[in-house]
Amino acid sequence: QVQLVESGGGLVQAGGSLRLSCAASGSFFRINAMAWYRQAPGKLRELVADITSGGITNYADSVKGRFTISRDNAKNTVTLQTNSLKPEDTAVYYCKADYKRTFYAPYLEVWGQGTLVTVSS
């Protein structure tokens, strides 16, 4: 079983920064794409950014130029550096990973428990 544990959320003033981290642990053969999603109160969960095992990144338009996703394949971690935060960035941020248990197994997805980011105006 694979588990994801996020950290780094908190309260920050508008214009500030936070660094979110997510670490994967457990038994798996390989982790493919990793991603950060967020869900604001009363809204659907949305993709913030994702990154392939080869380092190709993709960002939501709302965070381009402000957020940076990166990963360390050796440590099975993914990080989201958030800069120039706005009140509308307030949400629970979730880490997601696609992994396979063996070479022949299909890819499965696993989610972290979420970390709250609150941006005050």
C-alpha positions in Angstrom: 0.0 0.0 0.0 1.2 3.5 -0.9 0.7 6.5 1.3 1.2 10.2 0.6 1.8 12.6 3.4 1.6 16.4 2.7 3.1 19.1 4.8 3.7 22.9 4.5 0.2 24.4 4.6 -0.7 27.3 6.8 -1.9 30.9 7.1 -0.1 33.5 5.0 -0.8 37.1 4.0 -1.6 37.9 0.4 1.7 38.2 -1.6 3.4 35.7 0.6 4.8 32.2 -0.1 4.4 28.7 1.1 6.2 25.5 0.2 4.1 22.4 0.1 5.7 19.0 0.2 4.4 15.5 -0.4 6.3 12.3 0.3 5.3 8.8 -0.9 6.0 5.8 1.2 5.1 2.1 1.1 5.6 -0.7 -1.4 5.5 0.1 -5.1 7.5 -0.6 -8.2 7.3 2.8 -9.8 5.7 6.2 -9.4 4.7 7.9 -12.6 3.0 11.3 -12.7 2.6 13.3 -9.5 0.3 16.2 -9.1 -1.2 18.9 -6.8 -4.9 19.5 -6.7 -6.9 22.0 -4.6 -10.4 22.3 -3.4 -11.8 25.5 -2.1 -15.0 25.6 0.0 -18.1 25.0 -2.1 -16.0 24.3 -5.2 -14.9 21.3 -7.1 -11.4 19.9 -6.8 -9.2 21.3 -9.5 -5.8 20.5 -10.9 -3.1 23.0 -9.8 0.0 21.4 -11.4 1.4 18.1 -12.4 4.8 16.6 -13.3 5.8 13.5 -15.1 8.6 11.2 -13.9 10.7 12.8 -16.6 10.1 16.3 -15.2 7.6 17.6 -17.8 5.3 20.1 -16.0 1.8 21.4 -16.5 0.0 24.3 -14.7 -3.4 25.6 -14.3 -3.7 29.0 -15.9 -4.6 30.6 -12.6 -1.2 29.7 -11.1 1.2 30.0 -14.1 4.1 32.2 -13.2 3.4 32.0 -9.5 3.6 28.3 -8.6 6.4 25.8 -9.4 6.1 22.1 -9.1 9.2 19.9 -8.8 10.0 16.3 -7.7 12.8 14.2 -6.4 12.5 10.7 -7.9 15.1 9.3 -5.6 13.2 10.4 -2.5 9.7 10.0 -4.0 8.7 13.5 -3.1 6.9 16.3 -5.0 7.0 19.9 -4.0 4.8 22.9 -4.8 6.4 26.3 -4.3 3.7 28.9 -4.1 4.6 32.5 -4.5 2.6 35.8 -4.8 -0.3 34.1 -3.1 -3.8 35.5 -3.4 -6.9 35.1 -1.2 -8.5 33.0 -4.0 -5.7 30.5 -3.6 -7.2 29.5 -0.3 -8.1 25.8 -0.4 -7.2 22.4 0.8 -4.3 21.2 -1.3 -4.0 17.5 -2.2 -1.1 15.5 -3.5 -1.8 12.7 -6.0 0.4 10.1 -7.4 0.0 7.4 -10.1 1.9 4.3 -9.2 2.2 0.6 -10.0 2.9 -2.2 -7.6 4.8 -4.4 -10.0 6.2 -4.2 -13.5 3.1 -5.9 -15.0 0.5 -4.2 -12.8 -1.7 -1.4 -14.0 -1.3 2.2 -12.7 -3.3 3.1 -9.7 -3.8 6.5 -8.1 -3.4 7.5 -4.5 -4.3 10.7 -2.7 -2.9 12.4 0.3 -5.0 13.7 3.2 -4.7 17.3 2.2 -3.1 20.4 3.7 -4.9 23.7 4.2 -3.6 26.9 2.7 -5.3 30.1 3.9 -4.4 33.4 2.3 -5.6 36.5 4.1 -6.1 39.8 2.3 
